[in-house]
Amino acid sequence: MKKKKLSTKTIAMLAMMIAIALVFSYVETLIPINFGIPGVKLGLANLAIVAVLYIMGGKQALYLLFGLSSVDFCSQILHPSCTVWREGY
């Protein structure tokens, strides 16, 4: 079975959707809605994932999900308030 490579257009579209999802995630932190449970958010970043799932398909939505998760994880680790990697100091 031959592997199908991602086109440049698909990669660019996924990168734009990751950027949109990150903007939605940031906007979500600015909305002061209290659900009563700590850590519960609206999930606006999921709109980008649902849009890619509808427009491009499941495989690309999975790529977007992994890309968004890795970018979000790296941004949280590199944040100055993160103490996960700095406990030895």
C-alpha positions in Angstrom: 0.0 0.0 0.0 1.4 3.4 -1.0 1.4 6.2 1.5 -0.3 9.4 0.3 1.7 12.5 1.2 0.1 15.7 2.5 0.0 18.5 -0.1 1.4 21.9 0.7 -2.1 23.4 0.6 -3.3 20.9 3.2 -0.3 21.6 5.5 -0.9 25.4 5.1 -4.6 25.0 5.9 -3.9 22.9 9.0 -1.4 25.5 10.2 -3.9 28.3 9.8 -6.5 26.2 11.7 -4.0 25.7 14.5 -3.5 29.4 14.7 -7.3 30.0 14.7 -7.7 27.4 17.5 -5.0 29.1 19.5 -6.7 32.5 19.1 -10.0 31.0 20.1 -8.3 29.4 23.2 -6.9 32.8 24.2 -10.2 34.6 23.7 -11.8 31.9 25.8 -9.6 32.8 28.7 -10.9 36.4 28.5 -14.6 35.4 28.8 -15.5 35.6 32.5 -18.0 32.7 32.6 -18.2 30.7 35.8 -19.5 27.1 35.4 -19.0 26.3 39.1 -16.4 23.7 38.4 -12.7 24.7 38.4 -11.0 24.3 35.0 -14.2 24.0 32.9 -14.1 26.1 29.7 -16.4 26.6 26.8 -14.2 24.8 24.3 -14.1 27.3 21.5 -10.9 25.9 20.2 -12.8 22.7 19.3 -14.7 24.7 16.7 -11.6 24.6 14.5 -11.3 20.9 14.9 -14.9 20.4 14.0 -14.6 22.6 11.0 -11.5 20.6 9.7 -13.4 17.4 10.4 -16.3 18.6 8.3 -14.2 20.2 5.5 -11.1 18.0 5.2 -11.9 14.7 6.9 -10.9 12.7 9.9 -7.3 12.1 9.2 -6.6 15.9 8.9 -8.7 16.6 12.0 -6.5 14.2 13.9 -3.4 16.0 12.6 -4.9 19.2 13.8 -5.7 17.8 17.2 -2.1 16.5 17.7 -0.6 19.7 16.4 -2.8 21.9 18.7 -2.1 19.7 21.7 1.6 19.8 21.2 1.7 23.6 20.7 -0.5 24.1 23.8 1.6 21.7 25.8 4.8 23.5 24.8 3.3 26.9 25.6 2.3 25.8 29.1 5.7 24.2 29.8 7.5 27.4 28.7 5.3 29.7 30.7 7.1 31.4 33.6 4.6 30.1 36.2 5.2 26.5 35.3 7.1 24.6 38.0 7.2 21.2 36.4 10.7 21.4 35.1 12.1 24.0 37.6 11.6 22.1 40.8 15.4 21.5 41.2 16.1 25.3 41.3 
